[in-house]
Amino acid sequence: MKSTLKNLAAWTMAWLLSTAIATFGPIALWDNIGLSILAIIINLLVGIGMIRANVSLFATYDELQKEIHLKATGITLGLSLVL
């Protein structure tokens, strides 16, 4: 479980970095639409990797951990949409 958690942390950091580059790259680093599209595609691919790492982590949980994590995720998603 510890290695899958580290894997998720690495994918999350990569996604955060790719999101920052896709967001601020066109403002601060380049004026090329092609680079912006490439940054967005890379961000989407890294996001898919992060989702797969999260699913892999879920597979290591027991039933109680799955239930608690699923409820917490549902509450977080609900609050994010409402707020």
C-alpha positions, 0 to 999 in steps of 0.5 A: 500500500505504501508504494501505491500511495507514493505512486499516487503522490508522484502522479498528483505532483506531476498533474499539479505541475502540468496544470500550472504549465498549461495555465501559466505557460501561455501568459508567461512563457510562450505565445504559440497556440500549438504549445498551449494545445500540447500543454493541455494534451499533456495535462489530460494524459497526466490526469488520466495517469493520476486517476489510474493511480487513485484506482490502484490505491483503492484496490489495496483498501479493505471494505471499511477504508473503501467506504470511508474514502468513498463517502469523503470523496462524495462529500468533497465533490458535492461541496465543490459543486455547490460552492 
